[in-house]
Amino acid sequence: MSIDSFNATLSQVWDAFTKHEILDQWWAPKPWASKTKYMNFEEGGQRFYAMVSPEGHERWAVQKYSAITSQKGFNMLNAFADKDENLDVPGSNWDFNFSEENGIAKVIITIKNDSPERFEKMLEMGFKEGFTMKLNNLDSVIATLK
Protein backbone atom coordinates (compact mmCIF):
# COMPACT_ATOMS: atom_id res chain seq x y z
CA MET A 1 0.00 0.00 0.00
CA SER A 2 1.13 3.52 -0.82
CA ILE A 3 -0.25 6.67 0.81
CA ASP A 4 0.73 9.84 -1.01
CA SER A 5 -0.14 13.46 -0.24
CA PHE A 6 -0.04 16.35 -2.68
CA ASN A 7 -0.26 20.09 -2.11
CA ALA A 8 -3.08 20.34 -4.64
CA THR A 9 -6.83 20.13 -4.93
CA LEU A 10 -8.60 16.80 -5.15
CA SER A 11 -9.73 17.71 -8.66
CA GLN A 12 -6.15 18.34 -9.83
CA VAL A 13 -4.91 15.03 -8.43
CA TRP A 14 -7.94 13.13 -9.78
CA ASP A 15 -7.25 14.55 -13.25
CA ALA A 16 -3.59 13.55 -12.99
CA PHE A 17 -4.66 9.91 -12.54
CA THR A 18 -7.58 9.87 -14.98
CA LYS A 19 -6.65 11.99 -18.02
CA HIS A 20 -4.11 10.53 -20.41
CA GLU A 21 -2.72 13.94 -21.34
CA ILE A 22 -1.56 14.34 -17.73
CA LEU A 23 -0.79 10.65 -17.07
CA ASP A 24 1.66 10.65 -19.97
CA GLN A 25 3.63 13.41 -18.25
CA TRP A 26 4.44 11.27 -15.20
CA TRP A 27 3.43 7.57 -15.50
CA ALA A 28 6.94 6.34 -16.37
CA PRO A 29 10.19 6.46 -14.41
CA LYS A 30 12.61 8.90 -16.00
CA PRO A 31 14.28 8.72 -18.48
CA TRP A 32 11.43 6.57 -19.81
CA ALA A 33 8.27 8.23 -21.14
CA SER A 34 4.62 7.18 -21.09
CA LYS A 35 2.72 7.10 -24.39
CA THR A 36 -1.04 6.43 -24.40
CA LYS A 37 -2.41 4.90 -27.60
CA TYR A 38 -5.99 5.28 -26.31
CA MET A 39 -7.82 5.70 -23.03
CA ASN A 40 -11.50 5.28 -22.22
CA PHE A 41 -11.83 6.13 -18.52
CA GLU A 42 -15.19 4.60 -17.66
CA GLU A 43 -16.32 1.37 -16.02
CA GLY A 44 -15.48 -1.39 -18.50
CA GLY A 45 -13.12 0.93 -20.37
CA GLN A 46 -9.36 0.74 -20.60
CA ARG A 47 -6.10 2.51 -21.27
CA PHE A 48 -3.59 1.01 -23.69
CA TYR A 49 -0.17 2.59 -23.26
CA ALA A 50 3.56 2.03 -23.54
CA MET A 51 6.49 3.01 -21.41
CA VAL A 52 9.13 4.05 -23.94
CA SER A 53 12.88 3.93 -23.27
CA PRO A 54 15.20 6.70 -24.50
CA GLU A 55 16.26 4.26 -27.26
CA GLY A 56 12.64 3.82 -28.37
CA HIS A 57 11.98 0.39 -26.81
CA GLU A 58 8.26 0.09 -25.98
CA ARG A 59 6.90 -1.89 -23.04
CA TRP A 60 3.12 -2.04 -23.55
CA ALA A 61 0.48 -2.41 -20.84
CA VAL A 62 -3.29 -2.32 -20.41
CA GLN A 63 -5.28 -0.83 -17.56
CA LYS A 64 -8.86 -2.17 -17.41
CA TYR A 65 -11.22 -0.09 -15.27
CA SER A 66 -13.75 -2.13 -13.29
CA ALA A 67 -15.24 0.44 -10.88
CA ILE A 68 -15.15 4.24 -10.78
CA THR A 69 -16.62 6.66 -8.27
CA SER A 70 -15.85 10.17 -9.47
CA GLN A 71 -13.18 11.93 -7.38
CA LYS A 72 -13.44 9.21 -4.72
CA GLY A 73 -11.71 6.22 -6.26
CA PHE A 74 -11.37 3.61 -8.96
CA ASN A 75 -10.24 0.03 -9.45
CA MET A 76 -8.30 -1.39 -12.35
CA LEU A 77 -6.42 -4.40 -13.59
CA ASN A 78 -2.95 -3.46 -14.80
CA ALA A 79 -1.17 -6.02 -16.99
CA PHE A 80 1.71 -6.01 -19.42
CA ALA A 81 0.75 -6.66 -23.03
CA ASP A 82 2.26 -6.87 -26.47
CA LYS A 83 1.79 -4.18 -29.13
CA ASP A 84 -1.41 -5.94 -30.26
CA GLU A 85 -2.99 -5.75 -26.77
CA ASN A 86 -2.53 -9.44 -25.95
CA LEU A 87 -2.25 -9.48 -22.16
CA ASP A 88 0.62 -11.06 -20.27
CA VAL A 89 -1.54 -12.38 -17.45
CA PRO A 90 -1.78 -12.37 -14.59
CA GLY A 91 -1.68 -8.68 -13.93
CA SER A 92 -2.19 -6.77 -10.70
CA ASN A 93 -5.40 -5.35 -9.28
CA TRP A 94 -5.04 -1.72 -8.23
CA ASP A 95 -7.38 0.16 -5.88
CA PHE A 96 -7.12 3.98 -5.75
CA ASN A 97 -8.85 6.01 -3.01
CA PHE A 98 -8.80 9.83 -3.11
CA SER A 99 -9.53 12.38 -0.39
CA GLU A 100 -8.76 16.01 0.43
CA GLU A 101 -8.35 17.89 3.68
CA ASN A 102 -7.26 21.52 4.07
CA GLY A 103 -6.04 21.78 0.48
CA ILE A 104 -3.98 18.61 0.66
CA ALA A 105 -5.09 15.78 -1.62
CA LYS A 106 -4.33 12.24 -0.54
CA VAL A 107 -4.24 9.07 -2.64
CA ILE A 108 -4.15 5.61 -1.10
CA ILE A 109 -3.05 2.99 -3.63
CA THR A 110 -3.40 -0.70 -2.84
CA ILE A 111 -1.98 -3.26 -5.29
CA LYS A 112 -3.00 -6.91 -5.09
CA ASN A 113 -1.39 -9.80 -6.92
CA ASP A 114 -2.71 -13.31 -7.38
CA SER A 115 0.40 -14.82 -5.80
CA PRO A 116 3.55 -13.96 -3.85
CA GLU A 117 5.53 -15.11 -6.89
CA ARG A 118 3.88 -12.45 -9.07
CA PHE A 119 4.75 -9.80 -6.48
CA GLU A 120 8.37 -11.03 -6.31
CA LYS A 121 8.58 -10.82 -10.11
CA MET A 122 7.40 -7.20 -9.98
CA LEU A 123 10.05 -6.38 -7.38
CA GLU A 124 12.76 -8.04 -9.47
CA MET A 125 11.71 -5.86 -12.42
CA GLY A 126 12.31 -2.75 -10.27
CA PHE A 127 8.67 -1.93 -9.53
CA LYS A 128 9.29 -0.27 -6.16
CA GLU A 129 11.99 2.06 -7.47
CA GLY A 130 10.10 2.79 -10.68
CA PHE A 131 6.83 3.55 -8.92
CA THR A 132 8.59 5.86 -6.46
CA MET A 133 10.10 7.71 -9.43
CA LYS A 134 6.65 8.02 -11.04
CA LEU A 135 5.19 9.59 -7.91
CA ASN A 136 8.09 12.04 -7.77
CA ASN A 137 7.34 12.92 -11.40
CA LEU A 138 3.72 13.50 -10.37
CA ASP A 139 4.79 16.02 -7.73
CA SER A 140 6.49 18.05 -10.47
CA VAL A 141 3.52 17.79 -12.83
CA ILE A 142 1.05 18.88 -10.16
CA ALA A 143 3.15 21.96 -9.46
CA THR A 144 2.64 22.99 -13.11
CA LEU A 145 -1.15 22.44 -12.92
CA LYS A 146 -1.62 25.18 -10.32
C-alpha atoms as a printed R data frame, in Angstrom:
    type eleno elety resid chain resno       x       y       z
1   ATOM     1    CA   MET     A     1   0.000   0.000   0.000
2   ATOM     2    CA   SER     A     2   1.129   3.520  -0.819
3   ATOM     3    CA   ILE     A     3  -0.249   6.671   0.808
4   ATOM     4    CA   ASP     A     4   0.732   9.837  -1.007
5   ATOM     5    CA   SER     A     5  -0.141  13.459  -0.236
6   ATOM     6    CA   PHE     A     6  -0.041  16.352  -2.677
7   ATOM     7    CA   ASN     A     7  -0.260  20.087  -2.108
8   ATOM     8    CA   ALA     A     8  -3.084  20.337  -4.642
9   ATOM     9    CA   THR     A     9  -6.829  20.125  -4.931
10  ATOM    10    CA   LEU     A    10  -8.605  16.801  -5.151
11  ATOM    11    CA   SER     A    11  -9.731  17.713  -8.659
12  ATOM    12    CA   GLN     A    12  -6.154  18.336  -9.831
13  ATOM    13    CA   VAL     A    13  -4.913  15.030  -8.435
14  ATOM    14    CA   TRP     A    14  -7.940  13.125  -9.782
15  ATOM    15    CA   ASP     A    15  -7.250  14.554 -13.252
16  ATOM    16    CA   ALA     A    16  -3.592  13.548 -12.985
17  ATOM    17    CA   PHE     A    17  -4.661   9.915 -12.535
18  ATOM    18    CA   THR     A    18  -7.580   9.866 -14.982
19  ATOM    19    CA   LYS     A    19  -6.653  11.991 -18.020
20  ATOM    20    CA   HIS     A    20  -4.105  10.526 -20.412
21  ATOM    21    CA   GLU     A    21  -2.715  13.943 -21.338
22  ATOM    22    CA   ILE     A    22  -1.564  14.340 -17.727
23  ATOM    23    CA   LEU     A    23  -0.787  10.650 -17.069
24  ATOM    24    CA   ASP     A    24   1.661  10.651 -19.967
25  ATOM    25    CA   GLN     A    25   3.632  13.414 -18.246
26  ATOM    26    CA   TRP     A    26   4.440  11.271 -15.197
27  ATOM    27    CA   TRP     A    27   3.432   7.572 -15.500
28  ATOM    28    CA   ALA     A    28   6.936   6.345 -16.369
29  ATOM    29    CA   PRO     A    29  10.193   6.457 -14.408
30  ATOM    30    CA   LYS     A    30  12.608   8.904 -16.003
31  ATOM    31    CA   PRO     A    31  14.280   8.715 -18.476
32  ATOM    32    CA   TRP     A    32  11.428   6.567 -19.808
33  ATOM    33    CA   ALA     A    33   8.269   8.227 -21.144
34  ATOM    34    CA   SER     A    34   4.622   7.184 -21.089
35  ATOM    35    CA   LYS     A    35   2.719   7.101 -24.393
36  ATOM    36    CA   THR     A    36  -1.044   6.431 -24.397
37  ATOM    37    CA   LYS     A    37  -2.412   4.901 -27.595
38  ATOM    38    CA   TYR     A    38  -5.987   5.282 -26.308
39  ATOM    39    CA   MET     A    39  -7.824   5.697 -23.034
40  ATOM    40    CA   ASN     A    40 -11.500   5.278 -22.222
41  ATOM    41    CA   PHE     A    41 -11.827   6.126 -18.524
42  ATOM    42    CA   GLU     A    42 -15.185   4.595 -17.661
43  ATOM    43    CA   GLU     A    43 -16.320   1.371 -16.023
44  ATOM    44    CA   GLY     A    44 -15.481  -1.392 -18.495
45  ATOM    45    CA   GLY     A    45 -13.124   0.934 -20.374
46  ATOM    46    CA   GLN     A    46  -9.364   0.739 -20.598
47  ATOM    47    CA   ARG     A    47  -6.103   2.515 -21.271
48  ATOM    48    CA   PHE     A    48  -3.588   1.011 -23.690
49  ATOM    49    CA   TYR     A    49  -0.170   2.589 -23.265
50  ATOM    50    CA   ALA     A    50   3.557   2.027 -23.538
51  ATOM    51    CA   MET     A    51   6.487   3.010 -21.415
52  ATOM    52    CA   VAL     A    52   9.128   4.048 -23.940
53  ATOM    53    CA   SER     A    53  12.876   3.925 -23.274
54  ATOM    54    CA   PRO     A    54  15.196   6.695 -24.503
55  ATOM    55    CA   GLU     A    55  16.260   4.265 -27.255
56  ATOM    56    CA   GLY     A    56  12.637   3.824 -28.368
57  ATOM    57    CA   HIS     A    57  11.984   0.385 -26.811
58  ATOM    58    CA   GLU     A    58   8.259   0.095 -25.981
59  ATOM    59    CA   ARG     A    59   6.898  -1.894 -23.035
60  ATOM    60    CA   TRP     A    60   3.122  -2.041 -23.546
61  ATOM    61    CA   ALA     A    61   0.479  -2.406 -20.840
62  ATOM    62    CA   VAL     A    62  -3.290  -2.324 -20.408
63  ATOM    63    CA   GLN     A    63  -5.282  -0.830 -17.564
64  ATOM    64    CA   LYS     A    64  -8.864  -2.167 -17.412
65  ATOM    65    CA   TYR     A    65 -11.220  -0.088 -15.270
66  ATOM    66    CA   SER     A    66 -13.752  -2.129 -13.287
67  ATOM    67    CA   ALA     A    67 -15.240   0.441 -10.884
68  ATOM    68    CA   ILE     A    68 -15.150   4.241 -10.780
69  ATOM    69    CA   THR     A    69 -16.623   6.659  -8.268
70  ATOM    70    CA   SER     A    70 -15.845  10.175  -9.472
71  ATOM    71    CA   GLN     A    71 -13.183  11.929  -7.375
72  ATOM    72    CA   LYS     A    72 -13.439   9.209  -4.717
73  ATOM    73    CA   GLY     A    73 -11.710   6.219  -6.264
74  ATOM    74    CA   PHE     A    74 -11.365   3.614  -8.961
75  ATOM    75    CA   ASN     A    75 -10.239   0.028  -9.446
76  ATOM    76    CA   MET     A    76  -8.304  -1.390 -12.353
77  ATOM    77    CA   LEU     A    77  -6.425  -4.401 -13.588
78  ATOM    78    CA   ASN     A    78  -2.947  -3.460 -14.798
79  ATOM    79    CA   ALA     A    79  -1.171  -6.022 -16.993
80  ATOM    80    CA   PHE     A    80   1.706  -6.010 -19.418
81  ATOM    81    CA   ALA     A    81   0.752  -6.662 -23.027
82  ATOM    82    CA   ASP     A    82   2.263  -6.867 -26.474
83  ATOM    83    CA   LYS     A    83   1.790  -4.178 -29.131
84  ATOM    84    CA   ASP     A    84  -1.410  -5.940 -30.261
85  ATOM    85    CA   GLU     A    85  -2.994  -5.755 -26.770
86  ATOM    86    CA   ASN     A    86  -2.535  -9.443 -25.952
87  ATOM    87    CA   LEU     A    87  -2.253  -9.481 -22.162
88  ATOM    88    CA   ASP     A    88   0.616 -11.059 -20.274
89  ATOM    89    CA   VAL     A    89  -1.536 -12.384 -17.445
90  ATOM    90    CA   PRO     A    90  -1.777 -12.372 -14.588
91  ATOM    91    CA   GLY     A    91  -1.685  -8.683 -13.926
92  ATOM    92    CA   SER     A    92  -2.190  -6.766 -10.702
93  ATOM    93    CA   ASN     A    93  -5.400  -5.353  -9.275
94  ATOM    94    CA   TRP     A    94  -5.043  -1.724  -8.230
95  ATOM    95    CA   ASP     A    95  -7.378   0.156  -5.880
96  ATOM    96    CA   PHE     A    96  -7.120   3.983  -5.748
97  ATOM    97    CA   ASN     A    97  -8.848   6.013  -3.012
98  ATOM    98    CA   PHE     A    98  -8.803   9.829  -3.106
99  ATOM    99    CA   SER     A    99  -9.533  12.381  -0.389
100 ATOM   100    CA   GLU     A   100  -8.762  16.013   0.433
101 ATOM   101    CA   GLU     A   101  -8.353  17.889   3.677
102 ATOM   102    CA   ASN     A   102  -7.263  21.515   4.074
103 ATOM   103    CA   GLY     A   103  -6.044  21.782   0.477
104 ATOM   104    CA   ILE     A   104  -3.977  18.607   0.662
105 ATOM   105    CA   ALA     A   105  -5.087  15.781  -1.617
106 ATOM   106    CA   LYS     A   106  -4.330  12.238  -0.537
107 ATOM   107    CA   VAL     A   107  -4.244   9.066  -2.635
108 ATOM   108    CA   ILE     A   108  -4.148   5.611  -1.098
109 ATOM   109    CA   ILE     A   109  -3.048   2.986  -3.625
110 ATOM   110    CA   THR     A   110  -3.404  -0.703  -2.843
111 ATOM   111    CA   ILE     A   111  -1.976  -3.260  -5.286
112 ATOM   112    CA   LYS     A   112  -2.995  -6.905  -5.094
113 ATOM   113    CA   ASN     A   113  -1.390  -9.797  -6.925
114 ATOM   114    CA   ASP     A   114  -2.710 -13.314  -7.380
115 ATOM   115    CA   SER     A   115   0.397 -14.820  -5.802
116 ATOM   116    CA   PRO     A   116   3.547 -13.959  -3.848
117 ATOM   117    CA   GLU     A   117   5.535 -15.111  -6.890
118 ATOM   118    CA   ARG     A   118   3.883 -12.454  -9.070
119 ATOM   119    CA   PHE     A   119   4.755  -9.797  -6.479
120 ATOM   120    CA   GLU     A   120   8.368 -11.029  -6.311
121 ATOM   121    CA   LYS     A   121   8.580 -10.822 -10.109
122 ATOM   122    CA   MET     A   122   7.399  -7.197  -9.975
123 ATOM   123    CA   LEU     A   123  10.049  -6.376  -7.376
124 ATOM   124    CA   GLU     A   124  12.760  -8.040  -9.471
125 ATOM   125    CA   MET     A   125  11.712  -5.858 -12.417
126 ATOM   126    CA   GLY     A   126  12.311  -2.755 -10.271
127 ATOM   127    CA   PHE     A   127   8.672  -1.929  -9.530
128 ATOM   128    CA   LYS     A   128   9.293  -0.265  -6.158
129 ATOM   129    CA   GLU     A   129  11.993   2.063  -7.471
130 ATOM   130    CA   GLY     A   130  10.096   2.788 -10.679
131 ATOM   131    CA   PHE     A   131   6.825   3.547  -8.917
132 ATOM   132    CA   THR     A   132   8.590   5.864  -6.463
133 ATOM   133    CA   MET     A   133  10.097   7.713  -9.429
134 ATOM   134    CA   LYS     A   134   6.653   8.022 -11.044
135 ATOM   135    CA   LEU     A   135   5.188   9.588  -7.914
136 ATOM   136    CA   ASN     A   136   8.095  12.036  -7.770
137 ATOM   137    CA   ASN     A   137   7.336  12.918 -11.401
138 ATOM   138    CA   LEU     A   138   3.719  13.503 -10.369
139 ATOM   139    CA   ASP     A   139   4.792  16.015  -7.725
140 ATOM   140    CA   SER     A   140   6.491  18.050 -10.468
141 ATOM   141    CA   VAL     A   141   3.522  17.791 -12.831
142 ATOM   142    CA   ILE     A   142   1.048  18.877 -10.161
143 ATOM   143    CA   ALA     A   143   3.153  21.962  -9.461
144 ATOM   144    CA   THR     A   144   2.637  22.992 -13.110
145 ATOM   145    CA   LEU     A   145  -1.155  22.442 -12.916
146 ATOM   146    CA   LYS     A   146  -1.623  25.182 -10.321
